[in-house]
């Protein structure tokens, strides 16, 4: 992507002058760049794909013979699981928690690629008012986190293949 996957979420309100007026703003990547990126990256974040982050963690953990590296990878995997469940910031819209895993699923399968009508309908329900900004932010932050984990796994695999600590 030309300008990366940087995002910035901000909310402004002045309790003294306009207590009921809350303004939200989300700076996000260029939409065309994001779509192009998702074409290649989506297999890493979709559970049914062979290179899904969780599945690659499984493979690496089973095949790593270096115990210190395997232990470090387990910690990384725990962080991945925790982040997919709630991330660092919990968002609830209409009594529903918008987890990173849900946001990725809804945008990838209901908006960008597969056009699943049920997922698109749920996404539309969640993206009313401030929900649009918050759901989109959860999605983009989940992608950023996934990139980190993919890079960690790639580096562990590269080093382990080089030093022979990855069994077949």
Steps between C-alpha positions, in 0.01 A plus 500: 500500500624844414449659843486186712216384718510786744179606667405765748177502697396815680190620679424854608233645723464801725295420806469871583353623172358195318472198732290305251722571196775245453710508185698198388762485229701214355806548284546185295693356206413572140209270407651379171829419674314316776305288251819409315670409827204287613511292181835356611460525877151362559607131505698575818193630685225264379464189715423260217818585307807271520729794592268643768715641781366253756567203273857613426563541873383136541738376230799693632438392858482133401809513282736725696775308677654806669313516834581865574374607159190283541428656842537850353268403217242375752504839671450670164211263426336577837520869417343431160211308658444769761507772235250319278258469788502852629810690400621784713175694486153351522225632275134415558234612255134422553593255779738311268874491553691583184810286539791523258413154370138603435600827333739323262240237416228756431711729286676227302198272451219754508651802335817451297496153346241236566193719534336272759157663545470408870841642581435809294168551683668468841775739392240753388321470836824558687615790286225745585617834638820472701489125444634559149816663630548257789440179301730617224768591753479155663536343153805707405670449835438125475672499161798684646527245780474212254785644294720497809423135569552395139841670504594333831408157363684563174815597687478199734453271201788661307744475792387147585539379143846656485627344824317168450270530802182445299416131452302370205 
